[in-house]
Amino acid sequence: MTTSEKIALLREKMKQNNIDAFIVFSADPHLSEYLPLEWQERKWISGFTGSAGFVAISQNNAGLWTDGRYFMQAAEELKNSGIELMKMGEEKTPDYIDWIISEIPSGGTVAVNALATSNAEWELLSEKLNSKNITLADVPLLKEIWNPRPAPSKNPIFTHPVERAGKSVTEKLADIRQKMEDKDTDVHIVSSLDDVAWTLNLRGSDVNCNPVFLAYLIITKNDAILFTDLEKLNPEARKQLDDAFVKMMPYEEFFNDLKTIKNEKILISPNSNQLIFETLKSDNQFVKAAVPGNLMKAQKNETELEGCRIAMAKDGVAMVKFLYWLVHNVGKEPMTEYSIGEKLRNFRAEQKNFVGESFTSIVGYKENGAIIHYSAPKNGSKEVSAEATILIDSGGQYLEGTTDITRTLALGKDVSEEFKTNYTLVLQGMIRLSMVKFPKGTRGVQLDAFARMPLWNVGKDYNHGTGHGVGSFMNVHEGPQNIRKELNPQELLPGMICSNEPGFYLDYGYGIRLENLIAVKEFRKTDFGWFYEFETLTFCPFSKELIVKNLLSEKEIRWLNDYHKKCEEKIAPHLEGDVKTWFLKQIEEI
């Protein structure tokens, strides 16, 4: 079916159910960013493949709201779909609820699937719609028209042992129960997949590139119950759960078990799905707050940090071997954006304890580099030759940790001075953020400008955040911390890992992004309290031939030379022959 045919079928179902507008969020029952195949409803109905965005469909119109990372991609993928692109964050873009209200009459009905809608979004929708005499209803219409759906994964669930996690399941549950007690609550429901996996020191592969598995977790003062596909638990995982006194029940029994909870104070995140709230609301009291384990997970212990350092060193070796292959073979053998991504994966796979990619590699050649989250198709991706520039954003999942790195390089000699200037400004912003010292209590929004200032000084900017949290053999995007323009009240704390990835994009021209991972660490205590700094975790050289040296300060040049020296220490012992010779030339001082 085409997108237009799918929307026509949905509208017919809407008429049959007296629904005036239907919203398809990009979500599963766990409100994940990246979704298992059977929950990619927004992708199925719209054809838009980005990780962020949602669709609202009335009887006459349809719109897709997404952020600046996907404007170019969405414009291409929505062609001839009948869905209008709504660019979030731009002045003329309507709020999606206001748009819905303008589309339907007073007394009308808007429907969603409560299982894939957060409580926070449900309450916001209800309040605004009710003020206009519009009803919000739970009517999961796509269940009726998306058939057959992909079958759920049967991939095994396995242990992430304490030797890598740094803390046992028993210790983590004790810490969470203390937070429950602090909030005077009796029951805690965990529905976010990464928080379930982290708490129980388990990993899986139900979601592409994310080592998680479909599950819910209920924690009380004395018990813990995991709801998942029990057939997927391997013997070691079962033993680990038994040793921690965690009960195991089938995934489909979760909502039935919720019905037995009466007269309790329940600690639950407002980002849990609305059906959980609907099931519990008549007999219980909610204490809405972030999952306590979420912040604990973000603050990596020393075992996890050391694992990340090991993973990043392996990743640096793989990246250098890949970059050597690319620059020495481009133009000499056929290659496409897609095949380059596959080749990079193969280099990572040579490293011990490699599990898979941490996300689908972004390989953007020439103008495709300006599509911030570009995904090269297997068939029909752009052929790459020895000219112009290429942006490669990629990462790996290793048993020791998760990596995420971006490098932009020239594949030919015909690179403009303008490109080199913009490359240097992006690098300068990354260096400035890497060097910053900041007091305890600092939020990411207060540091974001350090990375943007070189571009801002010449009237340029980039349309994405500067940094996101990164997990420990876990999701490559992790909260609650970030570094971006928008206000996030979460302060940066020791042990938190963030990306540092400023960029510059010329639509239909080229893209530049440079990314390292950085970890918050203590710097020193002064009369003004504790100050923190960043430890750079990523090791891979930058393209010296693209750097305009006179744009950098002496301090920035010193940082770059010191960084390349550290790259030599981490990577050179694992290289040999022509690759090593080439690498050592790349890291010579400027």
C-alpha angles and dihedrals in degrees: 000000000000121000090255091053092049092050091048090053091048092050090053090054089047090056091049090053097041091245119152099190135013128200123208111196123195094245148105127210088282096050091239123176092220114042138212111248094256091059100048091111098145091051091049096050098040109025090231109134103189120120095238129052143072138218130230116195127190127177091268108024143026134199137188118209118203139149134256095274089070108034095108094038094048092048089058097042095047096054112132091359098113089236118121118220112238111198108214115219095027119116099238095047111105122228105258094236092051088049091053092048090052090052101053137049127252108273091034129132132239118195136200137165103260090202089064098036123087120234089238092055092043092054093047091049093046094050096049095040095046090053086062094044092254121139125225114212138182104235112146096204097168089067086070100048107031100078131185100023122193112272118251117263121268094196115141126262111226139180128270094203124224088247086071100027094052092215133060126239090247091055093048093049090049091052092049092048089053089055089048089053091048088057093043093240131145103198132036122195119201116192103157108102098220091051092051091049094045094048093051098037090238133131136193142163108239090125121052111258093355115099094221137111134213107269148127126216128205117194123189130173091273108016143048124196126192117203112200143116097298093200089068096059110102119215094261091052092050091050092049090052092046091050089054092046093244113155120221124219135167116276093237091058094066098095092042089055091049089060090063093059109099135171096359136136104237125202107211138154117247084226090070117106119276094236089068090056092045091052094050106031102092098059107024144059120236126219103193114206141127116287104269091222090059094072092038089054092050093055100070116210120227092265091055093045091051089049089053091050090053092048092048092051090052090046091051091055091049092047094050092049089048094048091049090051092048099050093043097046105034109113091016099074133024114270138160134195088261096048090048089056090050091049091052090052090053092054090052090048089062089067119092116258094014108157103176145292119315088219136349106286117256107221110173118178120196110324093004087069087071091063096090098209097024118169115198112222118234090234119044101012117150119279112239123220137172097283141079123008140302133204117210120188113176146139146188139225112223126174086248098049152317126276135199123178137163128196129174119202143172118248095189143027095253097087114137125237087238090060092049091050092051091046090054093048090053091048090047091054091050091050093049092053090046091055100044122120117203139178125253109273095042117143126213092249089063092058099040093087092060089068095042100043098089089054094040090054089065096038098262135120144163129244102230140061121282096226144012131188118263127209133229104252082331139095115336089222111055135163168235094057128060141153112232144115095267118086115258113175093210110110121220111256135189112277095030114130119209136173119244105207121150117171148174126218131192107196111241088359116071144307132231124193130157120190137183129165117241132190127211112240137168115271105180143307119250136172085280094056133255121347123198136204138185128261110210109227102179121087119194130113126253124230103270093187089065096052120104097209098197090063091063125078121234089254092053092048089050091052091050094049091047090049092053089049089056089048088056092051093050102038112024096072088061096051132075143177122004093349091059093045091051092046094052090052091052092056099046112130120269 
